[in-house]
Amino acid sequence: MTTACPICKKPAEPKFRPFCSSRCANVDLQRWLSGSYVLPGDELDDEDPGRDAET
């Protein structure tokens, strides 16, 4: 079964799996580094007194 590149939807190449090329792999990396990909959830406050303190 051939998977599609998550960036451009071309067939993935084994050398760059799951991407089709180093270009698409770099596009994905840039999206992660720039914060384009985020997981939904509440932001944590560093000063939250309810959090466990490190011991």
N, C-alpha and C positions, 0 to 999 in steps of 0.2 A: 504494500500500500504506500503510495507516494503522498506525502503531506505537502500542503501549500505553505509558502512563505507567509508569515503573519504580517509582513509589511506590504509586499506587492502582489501576493497571491500566486506567484509563479511556482513551479515545482521546486521543492527544496533540494539542494545539492548536499550529498553526504559530507563533503569537506566543511560546509558552513551550517550544517543542520542545527536548528530548524529553519534556517534562512536559505535563500538562493545564492547569496553572494556576500562578500565582506562589506559591501556598501550597505545592504539591508541590515546586517548585524550591527554596523556602526550607527545607523539611524536608530535602531532599537536602544543601543547603549546610550546615545545622546538623550533619548526620551526619558530613560531612567535617571540619568544624571541631572537633567534639567527639572525634574519633578513633574513631568507630564503624566507619569503613571503614579497613581496614589491609591491606597486602600482606604475605603470608607471607614469612618470611625470618629470618635471624639478626640480632640486634641488634648494631650496631657499637659497639666500645669506643673512645672518643676517645683513650685512652692506649695503643692498640695499636701496639707498636713495628714491626710488620710493614707498616703502612700507609706509603705514600709521603708524604714530607714536602713541603709546598709550598715552592717555590723562588722 
